[in-house]
């Protein structure tokens, strides 16, 4: 996995007012926004400042004590998301409601509290809602609840780490001619025939797939290639450099874009680190269960992966929506 301090090397071309202005003009023109050139000049410095702030937060998180890493990581994440929104909406934020986080956490219980069983709830307004609607065209997420364990199971990089939820959650998509290979055991995992799986994947990914069977193997043929920020159960494992298919077909987060998954977990961790000082300190000192290693692993993964995913979206995927 890339070292944390290297995550922003790809962003270097944006640290130029002229380059960022031309990039924003291209974005606004694609969005058919009036006066695209003028607005791109107005926003080139705010765009750079969001990226600069994000870089500072992430670099500090990489060297900070664990106790404050969640706070720095979440603030860096929020700055990157605001830069993304500025490429779509030159007037962002248009109202103070957009500045809210868009998520609530439930009151922590002092006894028998377990992070993996904790839940967050999405709200009508705020940054989470803006990202869901403007980046991923997802609406009607208000009031949805997600547990931390459910969300973590949808991050393929977490599969490299053994923890209490020991069930295998992903299967690798191995590149081959015109598509990918999958083990035929996927049909047992999904409890589907190959034709039913084909229809299921079409519905969940908005891509055309055809599946052919060979002994022990499925050939998944597709005209396009998976993208890193899709509303899809096909996710990218940065540690292994390959796409993987989630096996959790009944999960509430099965098709949730991975950036939204990281946001929900990161927000909850930042709240815990800020306001649940006693529980947070005791967790780091006593390490009583799987919460501690899961949180440590998640922070390591997220600090590398979020800047990667957002760069992929900014660089190319935003133009293919």
Secondary structure by P-SEA (a helix, b strand, c coil): ccccccccccccccccaaaaaaaaaaaaaaacccaaaaaaaacaaaaaaaaaaaaaaaaaaaccccccaaaaaaaaaaaaaaaaaaacccccccccccccccccccccccccccccccccccccccaaaaaacccccccccccccccaaaaaaacccccccccccccccccccccccccccccccccccccccaaaaaaaaaaaccbbbbbbbcccbbbbbbcccccccccccccccccccbbbbbcccccccccccaaaaaaaaaaaaaaaaccaaaaaaaaaaccccaaaaaaaaaaaaaaacaaaaaaaaaacccccc
